[in-house]
Amino acid sequence: MSSARRPATTAAGEWVNRLRDSRDKRLPRIAGPCGVVVFGVTGDLSCKKLMPAIYDLANRGLLPPGFALVGFARRDWADEDFAELVHDAVREHARTPFREEVWTRLCEGIRFVAGSFDDDAAFDNLASVITDLDKERGTSGNHAFYLSIPPAMFPVVLKQLARTGLAAQAGDQWRRVVIEKPFGHDLRSARELNGIVNDVFPEESVFRIDHYLGKETVQNILALRFANQLYEPIWNSNYVDHVQITMAEDIGLAGRAGYYEGIGAARDVIQNHLLQLLALTAMEEPLSFSPESLRGEKIKVLSATKPAEPLDETTARGQYTAGWQGGTQVVGVLEEAGFQSDSTTETFAAITLQVDTRRWAGVPFFLRTGKRLGRRVTEIAVIFKRAPHLPFETTMTEELGQNALVIRVQPDEGVTIRFGSKVPGTAMEVRDVTMDFRYGTAFTESSPEAYERLLLDVLLGEPSLFPVNAEVELSWGILDPVLEHWARHGGPDPYPAGTWGPASADAMIARTGRVWRRP
């Protein structure tokens, strides 16, 4: 039958198929047959982030009907007990509404394996459970192993996965491992950890989770820069005066001494989150958004980045003391349970970095993070140079600051542009105004949680948002000189809770003739 005489329904069907093909990249990708095994499944991360994210993906129709979830922990539980834990976590923390039919379907694939990490019999049982799931649920031998456990336990679990053959891939099957930060304690330990992991899983099967890279606003850095002609021509040292990257938290460290003591703010946040934000801000345009191209440009930037000297003047660290936070009096970190009275673990860290490339030569990047600061906020502020000539009287522009583009990662995700505008009236007076874009008002659909995006990418085998060995090791190479300097030169400076850090941080940036933003 000629195309002119085909039934209308056939022609319409072909048109729909062509339209679907043309819009395919806009449509969400659905994971194929697979399962996830979570070690450390009873911890806070699992209950507050992982389990709700898995449910939200199922609720959005992005998981396969036969999806399987296996929990592994030292608990005397049956499958039903673990399912109850997941149910409670989903009810309390899921982003999307609870739907009974979704939960029922998800619950059918939930299993639990009891045992410790050095228990051979438990891992033999895990291997048997996974084999059964492949038959019962049709997971096709595809499984991701999520290590939501302390890094000290990685070698034990990885050894068991290798011994039982759970890490082995055959044919079209895939096996992947997901690792939470911290990725080592310094460059030496990071290299050792990478070696241990890669002895069991090839690098393309290793997914290092940095949840900041799953946030919509972080990914929007790429869209803002490379989908618009407006910003990229001025995204360089000819126009940019400096860049401030801030991650501030208003909470303290009560109950977290076991993790935080000896780690500190720089290792906890700067080495991973903030250096990744710097890389996305400073990178050159990739040839494409393939994982290889994106990683290649980030690695180039990190390779060109180093601490500004001298470190006495270009870095600062602090510890919060007692003070007022949101109308409540709070204790200092040394009074928090689990911290030694002579602890030198910093709760605030600020460093100055330079990126030695043609684009950024001479532009300082100021990174800071801390606990018990003025408010919870994460942002990237690109501060521009002043106009070379202002044809105004000084009094007309005395309230005019520098133009700025601020990318708000959290909360109130969006972008703010600060520029000068005339004040209404008969006189010529120029002062700063802002234009705001907010995700919450510009789009009808709420942004998925970072763990939703990242978990789905693991199951799809999409590695763009996951740092590789080279990125981790380069980041430690940037931070190690600062940590070594701090270890040799005294302790952190005090700052009252509810403020924006120690005076030494203000002095650090003031030496360059600049001031910190107050978000």
C-alpha positions in Angstrom: 0.0 0.0 0.0 1.4 3.4 -0.9 2.0 6.0 1.7 -0.8 8.2 0.2 -3.4 5.4 0.8 -2.3 4.3 4.3 -5.0 4.4 7.0 -5.0 7.6 8.9 -4.3 5.7 12.2 -1.1 4.2 10.7 0.1 7.6 9.5 -0.7 9.2 12.9 1.1 6.4 14.6 4.2 6.9 12.5 4.0 10.7 13.2 3.8 10.0 16.9 6.8 7.7 16.7 8.8 10.3 14.8 7.8 13.0 17.4 8.7 10.7 20.2 12.1 10.1 18.6 12.7 13.8 18.1 11.9 14.6 21.7 13.5 11.5 23.2 16.2 13.4 25.0 13.6 15.4 26.9 11.9 12.3 28.2 13.0 10.8 31.5 14.9 7.5 31.1 13.6 4.5 32.9 16.0 2.1 34.5 16.1 -1.4 33.1 15.8 -4.6 35.1 18.0 -4.2 38.3 18.2 -4.2 42.0 20.0 -2.3 44.8 21.8 -3.7 47.8 22.3 -1.3 50.7 25.0 -1.9 53.3 24.4 0.2 56.4 20.7 0.2 55.7 19.7 1.2 59.3 21.7 4.4 59.3 20.4 8.0 59.0 21.5 8.4 55.4 19.6 5.3 54.3 16.4 6.2 56.2 16.3 9.9 55.4 17.7 9.9 51.9 18.1 6.5 50.1 14.9 4.8 51.0 12.7 7.9 50.2 14.6 8.5 47.0 14.0 4.9 45.8 10.3 5.2 46.6 10.1 8.6 44.8 11.7 7.1 41.7 9.2 4.2 41.8 6.3 6.7 42.3 7.5 8.6 39.2 7.5 5.4 37.2 11.3 5.5 36.7 12.1 2.0 38.2 11.3 -1.3 36.5 8.3 -3.2 37.7 10.5 -6.0 39.0 12.9 -3.7 40.9 14.5 -5.3 44.0 15.8 -3.7 47.2 18.0 -5.7 49.6 19.1 -4.5 53.0 22.1 -5.8 54.8 22.7 -5.2 58.5 23.4 -6.8 61.8 19.8 -7.1 62.9 17.7 -10.2 63.6 15.1 -9.2 61.1 12.8 -10.9 58.6 12.0 -9.3 55.3 8.8 -7.9 56.8 10.8 -6.1 59.5 13.0 -4.4 56.9 9.9 -3.5 54.8 8.4 -1.8 57.9 11.6 0.3 58.3 11.4 1.3 54.6 7.7 2.1 54.9 8.3 4.4 57.9 11.2 6.1 56.2 9.1 6.7 53.1 6.1 8.0 55.0 8.2 10.5 56.9 10.8 11.7 54.3 9.5 11.0 50.7 9.1 14.0 48.5 6.2 12.6 46.5 2.8 11.7 47.9 2.4 8.2 49.3 0.4 5.8 47.1 -0.6 2.4 48.3 -0.4 0.7 44.9 3.2 2.0 44.4 4.3 0.8 47.9 2.7 -2.6 47.4 4.6 -3.1 44.1 7.8 -1.9 45.6 7.3 -4.1 48.8 7.2 -7.2 46.7 10.9 -6.9 45.8 12.2 -6.0 49.3 14.5 -8.5 51.0 16.7 -8.5 54.1 20.0 -10.3 54.9 21.2 -10.4 58.5 24.9 -10.5 59.3 28.1 -8.6 59.9 30.6 -7.5 57.3 33.1 -10.2 58.2 30.5 -13.0 58.2 31.2 -15.3 55.3 27.9 -17.2 55.7 25.9 -13.9 55.6 27.5 -12.9 52.3 26.9 -16.5 50.9 23.3 -16.0 51.9 23.3 -12.6 50.1 24.6 -14.2 46.9 21.8 -16.8 47.2 19.1 -14.1 47.7 20.4 -12.1 44.7 20.3 -15.3 42.5 16.7 -15.9 43.6 15.7 -12.3 42.8 17.1 -12.7 39.3 14.7 -15.5 38.8 11.7 -14.2 40.8 11.9 -10.5 39.9 13.7 -10.6 36.6 16.6 -8.4 37.7 18.7 -10.0 35.0 21.9 -10.1 37.2 22.1 -6.3 37.3 22.8 -5.0 40.8 24.3 -1.9 42.5 26.0 -2.2 45.9 25.6 0.9 47.9 28.2 1.2 50.7 26.5 3.5 53.2 29.2 2.6 55.7 32.4 4.0 57.2 35.3 4.0 54.8 37.3 1.7 57.2 34.7 -1.0 56.4 35.2 -0.7 52.6 38.0 -3.3 52.3 36.1 -5.9 54.3 32.9 -5.6 52.2 34.7 -5.4 48.9 36.7 -8.5 49.8 33.4 -10.3 50.5 31.8 -9.1 47.2 34.9 -10.4 45.4 35.0 -13.7 47.3 31.3 -14.5 46.6 31.5 -13.5 42.9 28.9 -10.7 43.5 31.2 -8.1 41.9 31.8 -10.2 38.8 30.0 -9.2 35.6 29.1 -11.7 32.9 27.8 -11.0 29.4 25.4 -8.1 29.4 25.0 -8.1 33.2 26.4 -5.2 35.2 27.5 -4.8 38.8 28.3 -1.4 40.2 29.5 0.0 43.6 28.3 3.3 45.1 30.6 5.0 47.6 29.7 7.9 49.9 32.2 10.5 50.9 34.7 11.0 52.5 36.9 9.7 49.7 39.9 9.3 51.9 41.5 11.5 54.6 44.3 13.0 52.4 45.9 12.3 49.1 47.8 9.2 50.2 44.7 7.6 51.8 42.6 8.5 48.8 45.0 6.7 46.5 45.0 3.7 48.7 41.2 3.7 48.8 40.9 4.0 45.0 43.3 1.1 44.6 41.3 -1.1 47.0 38.0 -0.3 45.2 39.5 -0.8 41.7 41.0 -4.1 42.7 37.4 -5.4 42.8 35.4 -3.0 40.5 36.7 -1.4 37.3 36.6 2.4 37.4 33.7 2.6 35.0 31.6 0.6 37.6 32.5 2.9 40.5 30.1 5.7 41.4 31.3 8.1 44.1 28.3 10.0 45.4 28.7 13.8 45.9 25.0 14.7 46.5 25.7 18.4 45.6 26.2 17.4 42.0 22.7 16.0 41.9 21.1 19.3 42.8 19.2 21.0 40.0 20.9 24.4 40.6 24.4 22.8 40.4 23.5 21.3 37.0 22.0 24.6 36.0 25.5 26.1 36.1 26.2 24.3 32.9 22.9 25.5 31.3 23.4 29.1 32.5 26.9 29.3 31.0 26.7 27.3 27.8 23.0 27.6 26.7 23.1 31.4 26.8 25.2 34.0 24.9 24.6 36.5 27.7 27.2 35.4 30.3 30.0 33.5 28.7 31.7 36.5 27.0 32.2 38.2 30.4 33.0 34.9 32.3 36.7 35.6 32.5 39.4 37.8 34.2 38.7 40.8 31.9 35.4 41.3 33.7 35.3 39.1 36.8 36.9 40.6 40.0 36.6 37.5 42.2 34.4 34.5 43.0 33.0 33.5 46.4 31.7 30.0 47.0 29.9 29.6 50.3 28.3 26.6 52.1 27.0 27.8 55.5 25.0 25.8 58.0 23.2 27.1 61.0 23.2 23.7 62.8 25.9 22.5 65.2 27.6 19.2 65.7 25.6 17.7 68.5 25.6 13.9 68.2 28.1 13.9 65.2 31.4 13.9 67.1 32.1 10.3 66.1 32.2 11.3 62.5 33.4 14.9 62.6 36.2 14.8 65.2 39.5 14.8 63.4 37.8 15.4 60.0 36.9 19.1 60.2 35.1 21.5 57.8 37.8 21.5 55.1 37.9 17.8 54.6 34.1 17.4 55.1 33.0 20.1 52.6 35.8 21.9 50.7 37.6 18.8 49.3 34.5 17.5 47.6 31.5 19.9 47.4 33.1 23.2 47.0 35.9 22.2 44.7 33.4 20.5 42.5 31.4 23.8 42.4 34.6 25.6 41.6 35.4 23.2 38.7 31.9 23.7 37.2 32.2 27.4 37.5 35.7 27.7 36.0 35.7 24.9 33.4 35.9 25.5 29.7 33.1 24.6 27.4 33.1 20.8 26.9 32.9 19.4 23.4 29.7 17.7 24.5 27.9 16.7 27.7 29.2 13.2 27.5 30.8 12.0 30.8 34.3 11.9 29.2 34.1 15.5 28.0 32.7 16.9 31.2 35.2 15.1 33.3 38.0 16.1 31.1 37.3 19.8 31.5 36.9 19.5 35.2 40.2 17.7 35.5 41.9 20.5 33.5 40.6 23.1 35.9 41.5 21.2 39.1 45.0 20.5 37.6 45.4 24.3 37.2 44.1 25.1 40.7 46.3 25.7 43.8 46.2 27.5 47.1 47.3 31.2 47.0 50.4 32.0 49.1 51.3 32.8 51.8 48.9 30.4 53.6 49.1 32.4 56.8 47.3 35.2 55.0 45.2 33.3 52.5 43.5 30.8 54.7 41.5 30.8 58.0 39.9 28.3 60.3 37.7 28.5 63.3 35.6 26.8 66.0 32.2 28.0 67.1 31.8 29.0 70.7 28.6 29.5 72.8 26.2 32.0 71.4 22.7 32.7 70.1 21.3 30.9 67.1 17.8 31.8 65.9 16.8 33.1 69.3 18.1 30.1 71.2 21.3 30.0 73.3 23.6 27.2 72.1 26.8 25.8 73.4 30.2 25.8 71.7 31.6 22.8 69.9 34.0 22.0 72.8 31.0 21.5 75.0 29.2 19.2 72.6 29.2 15.6 73.6 32.1 13.6 72.2 34.5 16.5 71.6 37.7 16.8 73.6 38.2 20.0 75.5 41.4 20.6 73.6 40.1 19.5 70.2 41.6 21.4 67.2 39.0 20.2 64.7 37.8 23.2 62.8 34.1 23.9 62.3 34.9 26.8 59.9 37.3 26.9 57.0 38.1 29.5 54.4 40.8 29.3 51.7 41.9 31.4 48.7 42.6 29.5 45.5 44.0 30.6 42.2 43.2 29.0 38.8 46.3 29.4 36.6 44.6 29.4 33.2 44.3 32.1 30.6 40.6 32.6 31.5 41.1 33.0 35.2 44.6 34.3 35.8 44.5 36.9 38.6 41.0 36.1 39.7 40.9 34.8 43.3 38.4 32.2 44.3 37.4 32.4 47.9 35.9 29.2 49.4 34.3 29.1 52.9 32.2 26.7 54.9 31.1 26.4 58.5 28.7 25.3 61.2 26.7 27.5 63.4 26.9 30.4 60.9 24.3 33.2 60.4 22.0 31.1 58.2 21.8 28.0 56.1 22.9 28.8 52.5 25.0 27.5 49.7 25.8 29.9 46.8 28.3 30.8 44.1 28.8 34.5 43.8 30.6 35.8 40.7 31.5 39.4 41.5 32.3 41.6 38.5 34.8 44.5 38.3 33.5 48.0 38.5 32.9 49.9 35.2 36.1 51.5 34.1 34.4 54.9 33.9 31.4 56.3 35.7 30.1 59.5 34.1 28.3 60.5 37.4 29.1 62.6 40.4 30.5 60.6 43.3 27.4 61.4 45.4 25.2 59.9 42.6 26.8 56.4 42.9 27.9 56.3 46.5 25.4 53.4 47.2 26.4 51.5 44.1 28.3 48.3 44.6 29.7 45.8 42.2 27.6 43.8 39.8 27.2 40.2 40.8 25.6 37.0 39.6 24.7 34.7 42.4 23.7 31.1 41.9 21.8 29.9 44.9 22.2 26.1 45.4 20.1 26.0 48.6 17.7 27.0 49.9 15.4 29.1 47.6 17.2 27.6 44.6 17.7 30.0 41.7 19.8 32.9 40.3 20.1 36.5 41.4 21.6 39.3 39.3 22.7 42.5 41.1 23.1 45.7 39.0 22.8 49.4 39.3 19.5 51.3 38.5 18.3 54.8 38.8 16.3 55.6 41.9 12.9 57.2 41.0 12.9 60.9 41.4 14.2 64.2 39.9 17.8 63.6 41.0 20.2 61.2 39.3 20.9 58.6 42.0 22.1 55.0 41.2 21.8 52.2 43.7 21.9 48.4 43.6 18.8 46.4 42.6 18.3 42.7 42.0 16.5 40.4 39.5 15.6 37.0 40.8 14.9 33.7 39.2 13.5 31.0 41.4 12.9 27.4 40.5 9.9 27.3 42.8 8.0 30.0 40.9 9.4 29.6 37.4 8.5 25.9 37.0 5.3 24.0 38.0 7.2 20.8 38.7 9.2 20.6 41.9 12.9 19.6 41.6 13.7 16.0 42.5 16.0 15.4 45.4 19.6 15.0 44.6 19.6 11.3 45.6 16.8 10.6 43.2 18.8 11.9 40.3 22.0 10.2 41.4 20.5 6.9 42.2 18.7 6.8 38.8 22.0 7.7 37.1 23.7 4.7 38.9 21.0 2.4 37.6 21.3 3.8 34.1 25.1 3.6 34.1 25.3 7.4 33.5 28.5 8.6 35.2 28.6 12.3 34.3 27.8 13.5 37.9 30.2 11.2 39.7 33.9 12.2 40.4 36.5 9.8 39.1 39.9 8.9 40.6 41.7 11.8 39.1 39.2 14.4 40.4 39.4 13.0 43.9 43.1 12.9 44.0 43.5 16.4 42.4 41.2 17.8 45.0 43.2 16.3 47.8 46.4 17.6 46.1 44.9 21.1 46.4 43.8 20.9 50.0 46.7 18.9 51.5 49.1 21.8 51.7 46.5 23.8 53.6 45.9 21.0 56.1 49.6 20.5 56.6 50.1 24.2 57.2 47.3 24.2 59.8 48.7 21.2 61.5 52.0 23.0 62.0 50.6 26.4 63.0 48.4 26.5 66.0 44.7 25.9 66.4 41.4 27.3 65.0 40.2 30.8 66.0 37.0 31.1 68.0 33.8 32.7 66.7 30.4 33.0 68.5 27.6 30.8 67.2 25.2 32.7 64.9 27.9 34.9 63.4 29.7 34.5 60.0 33.0 33.0 61.2 36.2 34.2 62.9 37.8 37.6 62.5 40.7 35.9 60.8 38.4 35.0 57.9 37.4 38.7 57.5 41.0 39.7 57.7 41.9 37.1 55.0 39.7 38.6 52.4 40.2 42.2 53.6 43.9 42.0 52.7 42.8 41.8 49.1 40.6 44.9 49.4 37.4 42.8 49.3 34.7 41.7 51.8 32.6 38.6 52.3 29.0 38.6 51.1 26.4 38.4 53.8 23.8 36.1 52.1 
